[in-house]
């Protein structure tokens, strides 16, 4: 969908899309990916700690 919108914008403007847009989009996506990775890592650590407590503490 976004590719279609970009192509329509290029047709209307008669020029290629701004070079900053893909880098800005990639920067935002990278930030989201890092946030998801941090949350996932936190959940793994939490499950590990809970498992150790259950096994060790009875």
N, C-alpha and C positions, 0 to 999 in steps of 0.2 A: 504494500500500500504506500509506504513512504517513498519507495522508488518511483512509483507512478506520480506522486505529488511533485517530487524533485524534477522529473522529466517535464511535467506540465509547467513548472516554474521556469525551467530553462527555455522552453518554447516561448513563453510569454515575454521573458526578458531578452531573449535572443543571445544569451551568453551562458557560459558554464556556471554551475553553482559555486558559491563562495568557498574558498579553500579552508576557511576556519570552521565551517559547519561539521565536516567529518571529524576533525580533530576534537572539537567540543563534544560531539556525540560520543566519541571513543573515550574521552576523559570521564564523562559522566558514567558511561557503562563500566569503565574500569573501577570507578568509585563504588558502584553498586556491587560489582563482583567481589571487591575486597570486603565490603560490609557483609555479604552473604557468607564469605569464607570465614570471617571472624565469628559470626553467629554459629555456623556449623562446627567450627573448632570448639567453641564454648560448650555446645551441646555434647560433643564427644567427651570432653573433659568431665562435664557434669555426670554423664552416664557412667563413665569409668569410676568416678569417685563414689557414686551411689552403689555400684556393683561391689567395689572393694569394701565399703562400709557394711553392706549386707552379708558378704562372705565372712569378713573378719569379726563383725560385731554380733552376728547371730541374729 
